[in-house]
Amino acid sequence: MSFTGTVVRYETRDHRAYITLNRPDRLNAITMEMAQEIEAAVQAANADDDVRVIIVQGEGRAFCAGYDLKIYAESGEAHQGAVWDPIKDFAGMKANTDHFFSLWRSAKPTIAKVRGYAVAGGSDIALSCDLVVMEDDAKIGYMPARIWGCPTTAMWVYRLGAEKAKRMLLTGDTITGTQAKEWGLVIDAVPAADLDAEVERLADRMAGVPINQLVMQKMMINQAYDNMGLQSTQNTAILFDGITRHSPEGRWFVDFAQEHGYGAAVQWRDSGRFIPDGGGAVPAVDEIDAMRAELEAKDRGH
């Protein structure tokens, strides 16, 4: 199966397929096109009898910084008006979730190689892979859990268990690769200089195994998760994601992004500031300036 992508690059060598998210100027932020191209690349790799392992990576200094909020929050693309159609929203986000989860459903094993950031929707992509190897100081988390999102793949709870998943999703915090390894979220965390070699070493061990063995072992493990209700959990998460983006608070976040830019809205969300029930008034310029001054002072203090 041939693959032609514009925001995802696809290459094969040494029994490996490399799927590279390729929007480095936007930290590989997700677009609908990128989601579709991920699945198309996975299909190409599964159709290639020479490929045994799939490696997913990001071009440049980040794996993926989540959905492109300049498009989807600041410009409001795909954000519905005052009357929200939940089924229309569900159909769109279910499609994207299925595109990401083609990495989990892939017959052949998948490895995510994480530099810099795998956050928000980027964490959905990384955690859809069978194994995740991170730089030790890279960051992973789902900050939109604070407002304007619910992780549609639902993989936090399946990888971490209830308590640690709640710790992440009730705060929207990020953790380093080192902590993610300690918690069992990812298989390994290594210094940046060693990341490529470590992923290749892991891929080497898999690439020596016959394809039918790889497929059967993975299918057996995945079946255990399906037996635990993975698909029904994802359906709930996708529906909740749509609600979070069209709730009064979600509309407040979009108003914030459209009035002051998505960068200011994200800073406010991720700084831990109080987000009022019902949204309330969008912060004024002087409040945003005060927030930025405080954050800069904290950075200097570090």
N, C-alpha and C positions, 0 to 999 in steps of 0.2 A: 504494500500500500504506500503510495507516494504521499508526501506531506509538504504542503506549502503554507508557511505562516508569515505573518507580518510582525507580530509582537511576541512570538515564541519561536526560538531557533531549535532545530532538530538535527542531530548528528549521530552517527554510529561508528564504533570501532571496538575491536577486541571483545566482541560478544556483549557490548554495552550500548545502550541508547542514552544519549544525553539530551534532556529537555531543558532548555534554558529560557527562563522568563526574560524578555528582552525589551524592557522600557527603563533603562538605567537612569535616564534623566528625571524620571518620576519614582525612583527607587522601586521599579517594577510594580507599581501600583496596578491593581486589577481593573480591567475593563471587561465588558461582556465578550468582546472579541478574544481576549486572552483566555478566558474560561473555556470558550469553545475550542481554541487551538490546543489547550492542554489535553483535552480528551482526544482530539484528532491525532496528536503526537503519540499518546498512549496506544491508540488503535494501530498506528503504524508500527510501533515497537512490538506489539503482540502479534502482528502479521508477519514479522520478519523472523524467519527460522534461525537466523544467525545471532539474534539478540537473546540474552538470558537475563540480563539485569537492566533496570531503568534507573538513571540518576537524574534527579530534578535539582536545578540550581538557578541562581539569579545572576544576571549580568551586572557587573559593577560592585558597589559596596553594600548591597543589601539583597537578601533573598526575596522578600516582598513586604512592602509596608502597608498592605491592606488595599481595600477598594480606593480608587482615585476620588478623593472627596472634592477635588476641584470640579470634577464632572458631576458627581452624584449628590453632593451637599451644596456647594457654592453655586453651581449652575442649576441644580435641581432636576437634572435629567433622571427620568424613571421615577421621580417622586410624585405621587398622585396629589390631586387637589383636595378640596374640602370633603368631597365624597370619596371614601376609600373603598376600592373593590378588592377584598382580601384574596379572592381566588385568582384574579389577574396577577396580583403581587406574588402569591404563592407559586404560580406557574413559572414566573420569571426566576425567582430565587431557587425553586426546586431544580430548574434546569442548570443553574450555575453550580448548585451543590452536587448534582450528578456529574457535572463536568469535572469538578475537583475530585470527587470520589471515584472517578474512573481509575485513579491511582491506587486506591484501596481494592477496587474490584478487578484491576488488572490481573490477568492470569500470572504474569511474571512479576517478580518482586521489585519493589520500588524503594529507593533511598533518597531522602531529602538532604541536601548539603546546604547548611544555613550559615551564611555570613551576615553580619550586621544586624538585620532585623527580620523576624518572621512574626509579624504582629497583625492583629485584627484579622481580616480575611486571609492575610498571608499565613497566619497560623493554621487556618482551615486547610490550606494547600499542604503545608508541611506535615500536619498531623494526619492527613489522608494517605501519606506514604507509610510503607510498612516499617521502615526504620528511619530515624532522624539523627544526623550527626551535626553538631553545632560547633562554632567557635566558642571558646569558653566564656568570652565576654559579650557574645551576641545576645540579643534580647528577644524573648518570646512572650506573648501575652495577648489578651483580647480586651483592649481598652474600651471598645464600644459597649462592653457590658455595663459601663457607667451610664451611657445614654446612646441611643440610636443603633442598637444591634444586639443580636443573640447568635452565638456561633452555630451556624446551620448544620455543620457536620456532626456536632455533639460529641466530638472526640475527646474533649477534656475529661469528662467523667469516665469514659471507657479506658483512658490511659492512666488517670491519676486516682480514681476512686472518688467517692462523694465528698469527703472532707476537704481534700486539697483542691478539687474542682471548685468547690464553694469558695475556698480562700481566694482563688483567682478570679472567679466570675462575680463575686459579691463586692469586689474592690476595683476590678479593671487594672490591677497591677501587672507589671511585667517582671520576669525573672531572667537571670543570666543563663547561659548554656550550662555553666557549672552547677547551678542550683537545679536546673531542669534535669540534669543527669542524676543528681542526688535524690530527687523526687521520683525518678523512674519515668519521667515524661519522654525523655530521649535516650537513645542507646549510648551516646558518647558525647563528650565535650572536650575539645582539644585546642591548643594554641592556634592562632590564625595561620601561622606558618606551616602547621602540620595538617590542616584540614583536608587539602586535596589528597595528600598521601594516605591519610586514614580512610577516606571514603574509597579510594582505589583499592586499598588493602581489603576492605570489607567486600567490595564488589568482586575482587579476585576469588575470594573464598566461595562466593555464590556462583560465579561464572564457571567454576569447575564442576558444578553439579548438573546432571542432565535436566533438560527442561521439564520433562514429565514429573520428575521428583520435586522440583521447585513448585510446580503448579499444584501438585497434590498436597504437599505440606502446607502451603499457603491457604488452599481451599479449606482444609480441615480446621485451621485456626480461625479463619474468617467465619466459618459456619458456627463456631461457638458464640461469636458476637452476634450473628444473626439470630441465634436461638435466644439470646438475651434481649431481643427486641430493638436492635440497632435501627432498623428502618422506621419503626413507629416513633422512636425517640427523635430521629431526624425530622420527621414530618411535623412533630410538635415544635421543634426548634425553628424550623423554617417559618411556620405560622407566627410564632412569637417574634421572630426577627422582623416580619412585616408590621406587626403591631407596634414594636418599639420605634420603628421609623415613621409611623403615622399617628402615634399617640400625641397628646398635647405637648409632652416633653420633647418628643422627636421632632415635632414641627417647630418648637422653640429652637432646637439645635440647627435646623435648616435656616430659620430666620436669622439666627446668629451668624451662620456662615455666609449668607447672602448679604448681610449688612456690613460685616467686618472682615470677611474672608474666612475660608475654611481653616487657615492656620491659627487664627485667634480662637475660633470655636474649639479646635482640637486642644490647644494649649489650656483653655479653661477647663475642658473635660478632664484632661489627663493630669492637671495639677492637683486634683483632689478637691477643688472648690465645691461648695454647696450648690446643688442643682435643685431648684424648687419644684415641688409637685405642681403639675399643671403648667410648668414652664415659666410663667411670669414674664416680666419685661426683659428684653435683651439687655445685657450689660452695656453701659455707656462707654465712650472712648476713654474717659478718665479712669474708669474701673479696669479696663483692659490694660492701660498704661501702668497702673499700680500693680496689676498681676505680673506684667513683664518685668517691672523693676524688681519685684520680689523674687522672681525666678532667677534673674541675673545675679542678684545678691547671693542666692543660695549656691549658684554655680561658682561664684568667686570664692565662697566659703569652703567649697570642696577643694 
